[in-house]
Every structure is written in C-alpha cells, then in structure tokens.
Amino acid sequence: MADPSVIQQAVEQQVLTVAKVIEEQLDDEISKLDRLDDDDLERLREQRLAQMKLMAAKRQQWLALGHGDYQEIHSEKDFFAVAKASERVVCHFYRENWPCKVMDKHLNILAKQHLETRFVKIHAEKSPFLTERLKIVMLPTLALIKKGKVDDYVVGFDELGATDEFSTEELEERLARSSIVMADGQSSLDRSRETVRRNVRQSSRDSDSNSDDD
C-alpha cells in the first residue's frame, strides 16, 4: 500500500508545477501587452469600439424580436414567423401538466441568460398541423430550430437524467450540445469580448514578428 505522505507530496508537487506554468503564461501575456506601441493600441481600441457598436445593434434587434423573454405563441402561423425571424429558436410544445410546468421554469431562466436565442412555447393540442408535421408524440418536447429549420429535439426528460429534478444547467448543457445556445452560458456578447482578447494576442505576435525582421 502506498505511503499517504508520499502521495500527498506528489500531489503538492504537481500543483506547484501547474501553478508555475500558469504564472509563466500570464507573465508572457503581460510582456506581449507591454510591447504594443501606440498604433497597435489605437487599432485595438477602434476594433473594440466597432465590435461594441455591432453588438449593441444586435442586442437591440434581438430584444425587438422578443429575445430575453420566454413567451407563448398562440397560432401555428406565429410559429413559422418566429422560426423565420430568429437564427436560433427553442420552441416548447406543451400542455397543462406537471412535466411541462417543470420545463417552463427552466426555459424562463435560460431565456434571460441566452439573449442570442429566442425561447417560446406553443400548446401542442391546439397546434395539430405542427404536431403532426414535426411528429410530436411526447410532451414536453423542445424543437430546436436553426435558420428556420428544426435541427434537433429534446423529448421528455430522458436526456436530462430521466427525472423532473434536473437542473437548469443540465438543460443548458443539452441545448449547447446542439449549438442552439452558446456553451457555458457564453452569449454572442461574451464571444465579442473574447474576439478582442484574441486581437490583442495577434497584435502582440505581429509586433514580435516585426521586431525580429528588424
């Protein structure tokens, strides 16, 4: 049997090694930022401003379309209008029962967290054409719609642990696997910020390359 003190020492050594690598990476990023000249910084500021303006316009467009809120649509005609208007849509086919109320609770939360996606619900029994066309046989069913076409389904709770006690995070992860929401709660606004950070790193590399050429 292994000596616990030896195992503990090995774990501590591994933690120290990882910490040292992370510290070196951070030092390298800071060093790259320090090497940016005024033109690099001005270009990054302009890029960031342009991206912020773009995302502000996108946000207003999403809000105007009903994103950020979990809403009921009352006709099959409205379903097609919603699917056409938004790039990503989660539509909950429901009826008045407990499982559908559980799904409502989680979708209401996710609608506010994922502005990039429209969240709606429609009464299945009042939408016979849709339920027949989309082969909706179990409720709740989520139709995951991309660019006007149903791309995937979440049927019942089988993929959520086969229980009505699943977490919002579990449902979010399932939706993210179909790319109907951004993974780990990362909205398009978050991705814009990440793009700015990548531009900083790219400018640093370009600056280093130019220095080497000199």
C-alpha positions in Angstrom: 0.0 0.0 0.0 1.4 3.4 -1.0 2.5 5.7 1.8 -0.1 8.5 2.2 2.7 11.1 2.8 4.4 10.2 -0.5 1.1 10.6 -2.3 0.4 13.9 -0.7 3.9 15.1 -1.6 3.4 14.1 -5.2 0.1 15.9 -5.4 1.6 19.1 -3.9 4.5 18.9 -6.4 2.0 18.6 -9.3 0.0 21.6 -8.0 3.2 23.7 -7.8 4.2 22.6 -11.3 0.8 23.6 -12.8 0.9 26.9 -10.8 4.3 27.7 -12.2 3.2 27.0 -15.8 0.2 29.3 -15.4 2.3 32.0 -13.9 4.8 31.9 -16.8 1.9 32.1 -19.3 0.5 35.1 -17.5 3.9 36.8 -17.5 4.3 36.1 -21.2 0.9 37.7 -22.0 1.7 40.8 -19.9 5.1 41.1 -21.6 3.4 41.0 -25.0 1.0 43.7 -24.0 3.9 45.9 -22.8 5.4 45.6 -26.3 2.3 47.1 -28.1 3.0 50.5 -29.5 0.5 53.4 -29.8 -0.6 52.4 -33.2 -1.4 48.9 -32.0 -3.4 50.1 -29.1 -5.3 52.6 -31.2 -6.1 49.9 -33.7 -7.4 47.7 -30.9 -9.5 50.5 -29.5 -11.0 51.1 -32.9 -11.8 47.3 -33.3 -13.3 47.2 -29.8 -15.5 50.2 -30.5 -16.7 48.8 -33.8 -17.5 45.4 -32.1 -19.3 47.1 -29.3 -21.4 49.1 -31.7 -22.2 46.0 -33.7 -23.2 44.0 -30.6 -25.3 46.9 -29.3 -27.2 46.9 -32.6 -27.5 43.1 -32.4 -28.8 43.3 -28.9 -31.5 45.8 -29.8 -32.5 43.7 -32.8 -32.8 40.6 -30.5 -34.9 42.5 -27.9 -37.2 43.8 -30.7 -37.7 40.2 -31.8 -38.7 39.1 -28.2 -35.3 37.6 -27.2 -34.6 37.7 -23.5 -38.1 36.7 -22.5 -40.0 33.3 -22.5 -43.2 33.9 -24.4 -46.2 31.8 -25.6 -47.1 31.9 -29.3 -50.8 31.3 -29.9 -51.0 30.1 -33.5 -49.2 27.9 -36.0 -48.7 30.9 -38.2 -46.8 32.6 -35.4 -44.6 29.6 -35.1 -43.4 30.0 -38.7 -42.9 33.7 -38.3 -40.8 33.2 -35.1 -38.7 30.5 -36.8 -38.0 32.7 -39.8 -37.2 35.8 -37.8 -34.6 34.5 -35.4 -31.5 32.4 -36.2 -31.8 30.2 -33.1 -35.2 29.3 -31.5 -36.2 26.9 -28.8 -39.9 26.0 -29.0 -41.5 24.1 -26.2 -44.5 22.0 -27.3 -46.6 21.7 -24.1 -49.9 21.0 -22.5 -51.1 21.8 -19.0 -49.3 19.2 -16.9 -46.6 19.0 -14.3 -43.7 17.9 -16.6 -44.4 20.9 -18.9 -44.5 23.3 -16.0 -41.1 22.0 -14.9 -39.7 22.7 -18.3 -41.3 26.1 -18.3 -39.4 27.0 -15.1 -36.0 26.2 -16.6 -36.7 27.8 -20.0 -37.8 31.0 -18.3 -34.4 31.2 -16.7 -32.5 30.3 -19.8 -34.3 32.9 -21.9 -32.9 35.6 -19.8 -29.4 34.1 -19.8 -29.1 33.5 -23.5 -30.1 36.6 -25.4 -28.8 35.0 -28.6 -31.7 32.5 -28.7 -35.4 33.0 -28.8 -37.4 30.9 -26.3 -41.1 30.3 -27.0 -43.8 27.7 -26.2 -46.9 26.6 -28.1 -49.9 24.5 -26.9 -49.4 21.2 -28.7 -53.1 20.1 -28.6 -54.1 23.4 -30.2 -51.5 23.0 -33.0 -52.5 19.8 -34.8 -50.8 20.6 -38.1 -47.4 21.3 -36.4 -47.5 18.3 -34.1 -48.3 16.0 -37.0 -45.7 17.6 -39.3 -43.0 17.6 -36.6 -44.0 14.2 -35.3 -44.5 15.5 -31.7 -45.8 12.5 -29.7 -44.5 13.1 -26.2 -44.8 16.2 -24.1 -42.8 18.2 -23.2 -40.8 18.3 -26.4 -38.4 21.0 -27.3 -38.0 21.7 -31.0 -34.5 23.2 -31.6 -34.7 25.5 -34.7 -31.8 26.9 -36.6 -32.2 29.3 -39.5 -35.8 28.4 -40.0 -35.5 24.6 -39.8 -35.9 22.2 -37.0 -32.5 20.8 -36.4 -32.9 18.7 -33.2 -35.4 17.7 -30.5 -35.3 17.2 -26.7 -38.1 14.8 -26.0 -39.3 14.4 -22.4 -36.7 14.1 -19.7 -34.7 11.0 -20.9 -31.7 13.1 -21.8 -31.9 15.1 -18.6 -31.5 12.2 -16.2 -35.0 10.8 -16.7 -36.2 12.8 -13.7 -38.1 16.1 -13.3 -35.5 17.2 -10.8 -32.9 18.0 -13.4 -31.1 21.4 -13.1 -31.2 24.4 -15.4 -27.5 23.8 -16.0 -28.2 20.3 -17.3 -30.8 21.5 -19.7 -28.4 24.3 -20.8 -25.7 21.8 -21.5 -28.0 19.7 -23.6 -29.1 22.7 -25.6 -25.4 23.7 -26.0 -24.6 20.3 -27.5 -26.9 21.2 -30.3 -25.4 24.7 -30.6 -28.8 26.2 -30.0 -27.3 28.2 -27.1 -23.7 29.2 -26.5 -21.7 26.7 -24.3 -21.1 27.6 -20.7 -23.5 30.5 -20.8 -21.3 32.3 -23.3 -23.5 34.6 -25.3 -22.6 36.4 -28.5 -21.7 39.4 -26.4 -19.2 37.3 -24.5 -17.7 36.0 -27.7 -17.2 39.5 -28.9 -15.1 40.2 -25.8 -13.1 37.1 -26.5 -12.5 38.3 -30.1 -11.0 41.5 -28.7 -8.7 39.5 -26.4 -7.6 37.4 -29.4 -6.9 40.5 -31.4 -4.6 41.7 -28.5 -2.7 38.5 -28.7 -2.5 38.6 -32.5 -1.2 42.2 -32.4 1.4 41.1 -29.9 2.6 38.3 -32.2 2.7 40.7 -35.2 4.7 43.2 -33.1 7.2 40.4 -32.2 7.5 39.3 -35.8 8.2 42.9 -36.9 10.8 43.2 -34.3 12.5 40.0 -35.5 12.5 41.3 -39.1 14.3 44.4 -37.9 
